[in-house]
Amino acid sequence: MRTREGAANGHRFAHPGYIAIRSVPGGRVGLRVIVALLALMVCFLRQPAEAQTYPSKPIHMLVPYAPGGPADIAARLIGAKLTEAWGQQVVVENRPGGRGYIAMTAAAKAPPDGYTLVMATIGEVAITPVLFKDVPYNVQSDFAPISLVSDATIVLAANGGSPFKSVRDVVAAAKSKPGQIAVGSPGQGSVNQVVIEWMGLSTGTKFQHVPYKGSAPAANAIAGGEIPLGMLASSSVEPLLAGGRVRALAVASAKRSKFGPAWPTLQEEGVADVNASTWTALLAPKETPEQVIAQLNAEVVKALNMPDIKERFAAGGVETIPSSPAELDARIKRDAAQFGIIAEKANIKSD
């Protein structure tokens, strides 16, 4: 930092490369003024510098599941676009197991510099924390939201040879035989189970929840007549519809699915309030610089709006849902609060 004194009038003045400093009585420069100026310069320059240098090395994107699932596919599609845009490799790391604890804990403990991210699902951020005790991470205090990524429809499906032709048929049967009508799901503690219990609460009855190890096994069980009903991802149901082995009765979301516009919603069929789907979202460790979060959000939203990315997601029956960090934060809080109420009222066991 330099100053220059005007020859003509003895005043100090500023020109490019100089900062003007006013003299104080006695000819001494106010030290505190200089310190304050320096502090302001540091604060002003810091964020743009981070923006200019990020990313300067590979980014690691953690996934709480094995390759091939919705979160993994989302991570690889978005990772490829970030690599293309920034010229820095995005490395997708699958760390399955422990209800997502392994990947989520690793992300929570990573340096908050934008170089470790996690592609989480509704399960890790809005279901597990309200159903299970001793979860080793806290969504609000350990993570910074970046953007919602994808959304998959949940479908109430019936075996093609079953007597269930509508949601009303299902509800009537459940009321006549409380707790005896079996409905399959991808597993204990899944959002699908929460929707089954929610449907029971909304209709004043009770269903028999039958958990499977994944949506595909549950769908095959329905198609084979092992169980009459299932609450499953549309991507698992859709391949079985053409042959009549399975029929879709309704979707759990408040709006009809673009992938099955003829399917009514549970709300349209008289099941009040039920509104849920399976979504994925990108998160970073808490305290990641705001400018880095903004850069990530802008690039992710840009990628999710690209026609080729939309088509790739749609091929799997999934819709892209880009959002702001604030919108993702609100979605997490809303779903967690709602699912917590359902879990308590339905006495959903976490074991």
NUVEXRO-25225 format. One record per residue (C-alpha): residue in three letters; chain; residue number from 1; x, y, z. Coordinates in nm, 4 decimals. Example, Ala and Ser with C-alpha at 12.3 -4.5 7.8 and 13.67 -1.06 7.14 Angstrom:
! residues 2
  code  unit  pos         x         y         z
   ALA     A    1    1.2300   -0.4500    0.7800
   SER     A    2    1.3670   -0.1060    0.7140
END
This chain:
! residues 351
  code  unit  pos         x         y         z
   MET     A    1    0.0000    0.0000    0.0000
   ARG     A    2    0.1512    0.3376   -0.1032
   THR     A    3    0.0640    0.7067   -0.0641
   ARG     A    4    0.1741    1.0066   -0.2651
   GLU     A    5    0.1875    1.3685   -0.1556
   GLY     A    6    0.0742    1.6424   -0.3947
   ALA     A    7    0.3596    1.8848   -0.4707
   ALA     A    8    0.1406    2.1858   -0.5279
   ASN     A    9   -0.0697    2.2015   -0.2110
   GLY     A   10    0.0858    1.9576    0.0336
   HIS     A   11   -0.2282    1.7423    0.0508
   ARG     A   12   -0.2233    1.3688    0.0147
   PHE     A   13   -0.4332    1.2409   -0.2725
   ALA     A   14   -0.5214    0.9062   -0.4247
   HIS     A   15   -0.4604    0.7815   -0.7740
   PRO     A   16   -0.4401    0.4288   -0.9196
   GLY     A   17   -0.2290    0.2064   -0.6966
   TYR     A   18   -0.2534    0.4381   -0.3952
   ILE     A   19   -0.4846    0.4727   -0.0936
   ALA     A   20   -0.5403    0.8170    0.0508
   ILE     A   21   -0.4605    0.8553    0.4234
   ARG     A   22   -0.5572    1.1651    0.6166
   SER     A   23   -0.2934    1.3109    0.8478
   VAL     A   24   -0.3751    1.3639    1.2137
   PRO     A   25   -0.2518    1.6406    1.4414
   GLY     A   26    0.1161    1.6074    1.5118
   GLY     A   27    0.1841    1.4587    1.1674
   ARG     A   28    0.1333    1.1003    1.2792
   VAL     A   29   -0.0893    0.8585    1.0839
   GLY     A   30   -0.3773    0.7043    1.2801
   LEU     A   31   -0.2672    0.3433    1.3324
   ARG     A   32   -0.6161    0.2267    1.4090
   VAL     A   33   -0.7433    0.3739    1.0840
   ILE     A   34   -0.4828    0.1810    0.8864
   VAL     A   35   -0.5650   -0.1449    1.0671
   ALA     A   36   -0.9346   -0.0947    1.0001
   LEU     A   37   -0.8688   -0.0315    0.6304
   LEU     A   38   -0.6566   -0.3429    0.6027
   ALA     A   39   -0.9260   -0.5524    0.7711
   LEU     A   40   -1.1878   -0.4207    0.5295
   MET     A   41   -0.9646   -0.5010    0.2339
   VAL     A   42   -0.9148   -0.8582    0.3536
   CYS     A   43   -1.2881   -0.9125    0.4012
   PHE     A   44   -1.3629   -0.7596    0.0634
   LEU     A   45   -1.1030   -0.9552   -0.1286
   ARG     A   46   -1.1383   -1.2934    0.0400
   GLN     A   47   -1.4625   -1.4173   -0.1155
   PRO     A   48   -1.3739   -1.3190   -0.4760
   ALA     A   49   -1.0375   -1.4934   -0.4325
   GLU     A   50   -1.2133   -1.8140   -0.3237
   ALA     A   51   -1.4465   -1.7849   -0.6193
   GLN     A   52   -1.1547   -1.7461   -0.8588
   THR     A   53   -0.9594   -2.0431   -0.7238
   TYR     A   54   -1.2416   -2.2960   -0.6668
   PRO     A   55   -1.2169   -2.5674   -0.7756
   SER     A   56   -0.8417   -2.6118   -0.8030
   LYS     A   57   -0.8316   -2.9886   -0.7404
   PRO     A   58   -1.0599   -3.2945   -0.7728
   ILE     A   59   -1.3935   -3.2964   -0.5911
   HIS     A   60   -1.5108   -3.6095   -0.4099
   MET     A   61   -1.8846   -3.6796   -0.4178
   LEU     A   62   -1.9898   -3.9443   -0.1655
   VAL     A   63   -2.2923   -4.1701   -0.2204
   PRO     A   64   -2.4510   -4.3687    0.0673
   TYR     A   65   -2.5469   -4.6557   -0.1667
   ALA     A   66   -2.3961   -4.9119   -0.4015
   PRO     A   67   -2.3653   -4.8274   -0.7740
   GLY     A   68   -2.6826   -4.8291   -0.9800
   GLY     A   69   -2.9349   -4.6685   -0.7456
   PRO     A   70   -3.1022   -4.3264   -0.7820
   ALA     A   71   -2.8431   -4.1426   -0.5712
   ASP     A   72   -2.5532   -4.3044   -0.7560
   ILE     A   73   -2.6993   -4.2227   -1.0963
   ALA     A   74   -2.7654   -3.8643   -0.9875
   ALA     A   75   -2.4099   -3.8270   -0.8588
   ARG     A   76   -2.2542   -3.9600   -1.1789
   LEU     A   77   -2.4683   -3.7481   -1.4117
   ILE     A   78   -2.4096   -3.4279   -1.2141
   GLY     A   79   -2.0452   -3.5143   -1.1500
   ALA     A   80   -1.9802   -3.5517   -1.5212
   LYS     A   81   -2.1305   -3.2093   -1.5934
   LEU     A   82   -1.9260   -3.0417   -1.3173
   THR     A   83   -1.6106   -3.2059   -1.4516
   GLU     A   84   -1.6934   -3.0813   -1.8000
   ALA     A   85   -1.7663   -2.7272   -1.6797
   TRP     A   86   -1.4707   -2.6805   -1.4455
   GLY     A   87   -1.2013   -2.9087   -1.5848
   GLN     A   88   -1.1555   -3.0701   -1.2449
   GLN     A   89   -1.2435   -3.4356   -1.1948
   VAL     A   90   -1.5467   -3.5143   -0.9785
   VAL     A   91   -1.4793   -3.8530   -0.8207
   VAL     A   92   -1.7919   -4.0448   -0.7186
   GLU     A   93   -1.7265   -4.2614   -0.4125
   ASN     A   94   -1.9843   -4.5249   -0.3166
   ARG     A   95   -1.9840   -4.5827    0.0598
   PRO     A   96   -2.2909   -4.7992    0.1274
   GLY     A   97   -2.3995   -4.9446    0.4586
   GLY     A   98   -2.5143   -4.8489    0.8037
   ARG     A   99   -2.8382   -4.6767    0.6930
   GLY     A  100   -2.6230   -4.4237    0.5119
   TYR     A  101   -2.4219   -4.3453    0.8263
   ILE     A  102   -2.0850   -4.4235    0.6652
   ALA     A  103   -2.1114   -4.1739    0.3805
   MET     A  104   -2.3004   -3.9086    0.5762
   THR     A  105   -2.0579   -3.9141    0.8698
   ALA     A  106   -1.7573   -3.8974    0.6381
   ALA     A  107   -1.9063   -3.5957    0.4613
   ALA     A  108   -1.9969   -3.4252    0.7897
   LYS     A  109   -1.6393   -3.4589    0.9172
   ALA     A  110   -1.4709   -3.3512    0.5928
   PRO     A  111   -1.3012   -3.0103    0.5653
   PRO     A  112   -1.5632   -2.7463    0.4734
   ASP     A  113   -1.3868   -2.6364    0.1557
   GLY     A  114   -1.6177   -2.7635   -0.1183
   TYR     A  115   -1.4000   -3.0605   -0.2116
   THR     A  116   -1.6142   -3.3217   -0.0341
   LEU     A  117   -1.9862   -3.3375   -0.1120
   VAL     A  118   -2.2572   -3.5967   -0.0542
   MET     A  119   -2.5468   -3.6971   -0.2800
   ALA     A  120   -2.8052   -3.7872   -0.0163
   THR     A  121   -3.1638   -3.9040   -0.0384
   ILE     A  122   -3.4761   -3.8223    0.1579
   GLY     A  123   -3.3902   -4.1261    0.3696
   GLU     A  124   -3.0649   -3.9940    0.5151
   VAL     A  125   -3.1830   -3.6388    0.5759
   ALA     A  126   -3.5550   -3.6600    0.6569
   ILE     A  127   -3.6414   -4.0203    0.7508
   THR     A  128   -3.3501   -4.1772    0.9411
   PRO     A  129   -3.3028   -3.8804    1.1791
   VAL     A  130   -3.6646   -3.9054    1.2988
   LEU     A  131   -3.6952   -4.2848    1.3094
   PHE     A  132   -3.3664   -4.3977    1.4573
   LYS     A  133   -3.1831   -4.3176    1.7780
   ASP     A  134   -2.8141   -4.2308    1.8030
   VAL     A  135   -2.7769   -4.1102    1.4435
   PRO     A  136   -2.4088   -4.0036    1.4244
   TYR     A  137   -2.4761   -3.6799    1.2354
   ASN     A  138   -2.7107   -3.3838    1.2586
   VAL     A  139   -2.8496   -3.2613    0.9286
   GLN     A  140   -2.8938   -2.9000    1.0391
   SER     A  141   -2.5654   -2.8523    1.2232
   ASP     A  142   -2.3400   -3.0718    1.0059
   PHE     A  143   -2.4476   -2.9905    0.6504
   ALA     A  144   -2.4979   -2.6965    0.4149
   PRO     A  145   -2.7673   -2.7454    0.1471
   ILE     A  146   -2.6719   -2.6939   -0.2173
   SER     A  147   -2.9666   -2.8054   -0.4334
   LEU     A  148   -3.2416   -3.0605   -0.4762
   VAL     A  149   -3.1518   -3.2867   -0.7676
   SER     A  150   -3.4121   -3.5487   -0.8597
   ASP     A  151   -3.7580   -3.6676   -0.7630
   ALA     A  152   -3.9085   -4.0158   -0.8108
   THR     A  153   -4.2769   -4.0978   -0.7832
   ILE     A  154   -4.3980   -4.3500   -0.5240
   VAL     A  155   -4.6766   -4.5732   -0.6539
   LEU     A  156   -4.9354   -4.7870   -0.4748
   ALA     A  157   -4.9294   -5.0969   -0.6949
   ALA     A  158   -5.1395   -5.4144   -0.6917
   ASN     A  159   -5.0904   -5.7654   -0.8252
   GLY     A  160   -5.2628   -5.7937   -1.1613
   GLY     A  161   -5.4772   -6.0851   -1.0475
   SER     A  162   -5.5800   -5.9339   -0.7162
   PRO     A  163   -5.9309   -5.7996   -0.6513
   PHE     A  164   -5.7902   -5.4501   -0.5966
   LYS     A  165   -5.8878   -5.2301   -0.8891
   SER     A  166   -5.8773   -4.8982   -0.7018
   VAL     A  167   -5.7585   -4.7333   -0.3822
   ARG     A  168   -6.1151   -4.7493   -0.2517
   ASP     A  169   -6.1070   -5.1286   -0.2899
   VAL     A  170   -5.7864   -5.1386   -0.0836
   VAL     A  171   -5.9230   -4.9152    0.1912
   ALA     A  172   -6.2489   -5.1112    0.2115
   ALA     A  173   -6.0575   -5.4384    0.2486
   ALA     A  174   -5.8285   -5.2912    0.5160
   LYS     A  175   -6.1263   -5.1671    0.7158
   SER     A  176   -6.2902   -5.5074    0.7042
   LYS     A  177   -5.9666   -5.6833    0.8006
   PRO     A  178   -5.7519   -5.4334    0.9996
   GLY     A  179   -5.3821   -5.5221    0.9991
   GLN     A  180   -5.4256   -5.8140    0.7587
   ILE     A  181   -5.3885   -5.6526    0.4152
   ALA     A  182   -5.0179   -5.6852    0.3273
   VAL     A  183   -4.8359   -5.3973    0.1579
   GLY     A  184   -4.4710   -5.4388    0.0607
   SER     A  185   -4.1970   -5.1759    0.0695
   PRO     A  186   -3.8234   -5.1524   -0.0115
   GLY     A  187   -3.7385   -5.1865    0.3577
   GLN     A  188   -3.7915   -5.1013    0.7215
   GLY     A  189   -3.7541   -4.7304    0.7875
   SER     A  190   -3.8017   -4.6313    0.4220
   VAL     A  191   -4.0139   -4.3399    0.3075
   ASN     A  192   -4.2362   -4.6025    0.1439
   GLN     A  193   -4.3147   -4.7513    0.4852
   VAL     A  194   -4.3976   -4.4059    0.6171
   VAL     A  195   -4.6423   -4.3578    0.3284
   ILE     A  196   -4.8094   -4.6932    0.4023
   GLU     A  197   -4.8612   -4.5899    0.7650
   TRP     A  198   -4.9718   -4.2422    0.6568
   MET     A  199   -5.2343   -4.3971    0.4306
   GLY     A  200   -5.3586   -4.6055    0.7238
   LEU     A  201   -5.3813   -4.3043    0.9527
   SER     A  202   -5.5626   -4.0975    0.6910
   THR     A  203   -5.8222   -4.3669    0.6278
   GLY     A  204   -5.8676   -4.4840    0.9851
   THR     A  205   -5.7319   -4.8322    0.9341
   LYS     A  206   -5.4119   -5.0371    0.9563
   PHE     A  207   -5.2070   -5.2259    0.6973
   GLN     A  208   -4.9570   -5.5085    0.7410
   HIS     A  209   -4.6184   -5.3716    0.6385
   VAL     A  210   -4.3932   -5.6269    0.4649
   PRO     A  211   -4.0352   -5.4974    0.4187
   TYR     A  212   -3.8089   -5.6271    0.1404
   LYS     A  213   -3.4448   -5.5607    0.0634
   GLY     A  214   -3.5014   -5.3078   -0.2096
   SER     A  215   -3.7731   -5.1914   -0.4452
   ALA     A  216   -3.7009   -5.4510   -0.7155
   PRO     A  217   -3.7499   -5.7538   -0.4858
   ALA     A  218   -4.0724   -5.6020   -0.3552
   ALA     A  219   -4.1985   -5.5409   -0.7095
   ASN     A  220   -4.1189   -5.9002   -0.8071
   ALA     A  221   -4.3040   -6.0241   -0.4980
   ILE     A  222   -4.6141   -5.8338   -0.6076
   ALA     A  223   -4.5866   -5.9529   -0.9671
   GLY     A  224   -4.5510   -6.3125   -0.8471
   GLY     A  225   -4.8495   -6.2924   -0.6160
   GLU     A  226   -4.6453   -6.3301   -0.2975
   ILE     A  227   -4.8131   -6.0151   -0.1634
   PRO     A  228   -5.1126   -5.8300   -0.3089
   LEU     A  229   -4.9896   -5.4720   -0.2766
   GLY     A  230   -4.6775   -5.2583   -0.2622
   MET     A  231   -4.5742   -4.8966   -0.2140
   LEU     A  232   -4.2888   -4.8719   -0.4620
   ALA     A  233   -4.0834   -4.6449   -0.6844
   SER     A  234   -4.2459   -4.5931   -1.0233
   SER     A  235   -3.9254   -4.7114   -1.1930
   SER     A  236   -3.9733   -5.0554   -1.0334
   VAL     A  237   -4.3418   -5.0738   -1.1175
   GLU     A  238   -4.3373   -4.9460   -1.4760
   PRO     A  239   -4.1614   -5.2472   -1.6398
   LEU     A  240   -4.4264   -5.4821   -1.4962
   LEU     A  241   -4.7327   -5.2888   -1.6141
   ALA     A  242   -4.7374   -5.3854   -1.9821
   GLY     A  243   -4.7925   -5.7556   -1.9224
   GLY     A  244   -5.0661   -5.6955   -1.6689
   ARG     A  245   -4.8703   -5.8583   -1.3872
   VAL     A  246   -4.8975   -5.5374   -1.1850
   ARG     A  247   -5.1390   -5.2459   -1.1963
   ALA     A  248   -5.0751   -4.8940   -1.0663
   LEU     A  249   -5.3563   -4.7686   -0.8415
   ALA     A  250   -5.2323   -4.4239   -0.7355
   VAL     A  251   -4.9284   -4.2079   -0.6666
   ALA     A  252   -4.8329   -4.0755   -0.3237
   SER     A  253   -4.7474   -3.7218   -0.4376
   ALA     A  254   -4.9970   -3.4358   -0.4274
   LYS     A  255   -4.9674   -3.3949   -0.8060
   ARG     A  256   -4.9943   -3.6583   -1.0753
   SER     A  257   -4.6725   -3.7955   -1.2182
   LYS     A  258   -4.5603   -3.6826   -1.5627
   PHE     A  259   -4.4499   -4.0425   -1.6195
   GLY     A  260   -4.7981   -4.1800   -1.5479
   PRO     A  261   -5.0478   -3.8977   -1.6008
   ALA     A  262   -5.3391   -4.1413   -1.5934
   TRP     A  263   -5.2535   -4.2527   -1.2404
   PRO     A  264   -5.4631   -4.0662   -0.9827
   THR     A  265   -5.3124   -3.9339   -0.6617
   LEU     A  266   -5.3976   -4.0865   -0.3258
   GLN     A  267   -5.5545   -3.7530   -0.2362
   GLU     A  268   -5.7794   -3.7710   -0.5413
   GLU     A  269   -5.8830   -4.1186   -0.4259
   GLY     A  270   -5.9916   -3.9892   -0.0869
   VAL     A  271   -5.6723   -4.0444    0.1153
   ALA     A  272   -5.6340   -3.6979    0.2645
   ASP     A  273   -5.3044   -3.5150    0.3148
   VAL     A  274   -5.0636   -3.7839    0.1881
   ASN     A  275   -4.7885   -3.6173   -0.0114
   ALA     A  276   -4.4485   -3.7837   -0.0474
   SER     A  277   -4.1907   -3.8849   -0.3053
   THR     A  278   -3.8324   -4.0076   -0.3140
   TRP     A  279   -3.5848   -3.7281   -0.3788
   THR     A  280   -3.2100   -3.6788   -0.3883
   ALA     A  281   -3.0138   -3.3674   -0.2948
   LEU     A  282   -2.6558   -3.2424   -0.2910
   LEU     A  283   -2.5058   -3.1299    0.0410
   ALA     A  284   -2.1712   -2.9975    0.1622
   PRO     A  285   -2.0145   -2.9869    0.5096
   LYS     A  286   -2.1374   -2.7031    0.7288
   GLU     A  287   -1.9286   -2.3841    0.7150
   THR     A  288   -1.8389   -2.4363    0.3499
   PRO     A  289   -1.7883   -2.0784    0.2198
   GLU     A  290   -2.1058   -1.9183    0.0890
   GLN     A  291   -1.9381   -1.8263   -0.2379
   VAL     A  292   -1.8416   -2.1896   -0.2986
   ILE     A  293   -2.1982   -2.3013   -0.2206
   ALA     A  294   -2.3246   -2.0392   -0.4656
   GLN     A  295   -2.0871   -2.1636   -0.7381
   LEU     A  296   -2.1923   -2.5234   -0.6834
   ASN     A  297   -2.5605   -2.4343   -0.6827
   ALA     A  298   -2.5345   -2.2324   -1.0036
   GLU     A  299   -2.3533   -2.5102   -1.1897
   VAL     A  300   -2.5795   -2.7890   -1.0587
   VAL     A  301   -2.8953   -2.5953   -1.1489
   LYS     A  302   -2.7499   -2.5255   -1.4928
   ALA     A  303   -2.6784   -2.8964   -1.5440
   LEU     A  304   -3.0232   -3.0072   -1.4257
   ASN     A  305   -3.1876   -2.7759   -1.6782
   MET     A  306   -2.9909   -2.9219   -1.9712
   PRO     A  307   -3.2085   -3.1268   -2.2116
   ASP     A  308   -2.9692   -3.4229   -2.2188
   ILE     A  309   -2.9607   -3.4451   -1.8388
   LYS     A  310   -3.3394   -3.4204   -1.8166
   GLU     A  311   -3.3668   -3.7018   -2.0706
   ARG     A  312   -3.1179   -3.9229   -1.8853
   PHE     A  313   -3.3101   -3.8849   -1.5599
   ALA     A  314   -3.6464   -3.9293   -1.7327
   ALA     A  315   -3.5281   -4.2605   -1.8817
   GLY     A  316   -3.5299   -4.3935   -1.5268
   GLY     A  317   -3.8692   -4.2435   -1.4436
   VAL     A  318   -3.7122   -3.9586   -1.2474
   GLU     A  319   -3.7694   -3.5839   -1.2775
   THR     A  320   -3.5030   -3.3171   -1.2216
   ILE     A  321   -3.5951   -3.0602   -0.9543
   PRO     A  322   -3.3226   -2.7937   -0.9262
   SER     A  323   -3.3590   -2.5569   -0.6322
   SER     A  324   -3.1887   -2.2892   -0.4285
   PRO     A  325   -3.0098   -2.3859   -0.1048
   ALA     A  326   -3.2923   -2.2200    0.0908
   GLU     A  327   -3.5565   -2.4244   -0.0912
   LEU     A  328   -3.3708   -2.7474   -0.0151
   ASP     A  329   -3.3364   -2.6501    0.3498
   ALA     A  330   -3.7110   -2.5819    0.3699
   ARG     A  331   -3.7917   -2.9156    0.2028
   ILE     A  332   -3.5750   -3.1080    0.4492
   LYS     A  333   -3.7344   -2.9370    0.7495
   ARG     A  334   -4.0885   -2.9789    0.6169
   ASP     A  335   -4.0539   -3.3483    0.5358
   ALA     A  336   -3.8676   -3.4319    0.8576
   ALA     A  337   -4.1360   -3.2602    1.0666
   GLN     A  338   -4.4203   -3.4338    0.8819
   PHE     A  339   -4.2592   -3.7774    0.8916
   GLY     A  340   -4.1823   -3.7368    1.2599
   ILE     A  341   -4.5520   -3.6845    1.3290
   ILE     A  342   -4.6487   -3.9889    1.1198
   ALA     A  343   -4.3849   -4.2078    1.2856
   GLU     A  344   -4.5067   -4.1125    1.6314
   LYS     A  345   -4.8764   -4.1568    1.5567
   ALA     A  346   -4.8255   -4.4881    1.3750
   ASN     A  347   -4.5688   -4.6076    1.6302
   ILE     A  348   -4.3209   -4.7013    1.3569
   LYS     A  349   -4.0487   -4.9152    1.5076
   SER     A  350   -3.6907   -4.8361    1.4128
   ASP     A  351   -3.5533   -5.1879    1.4530
END
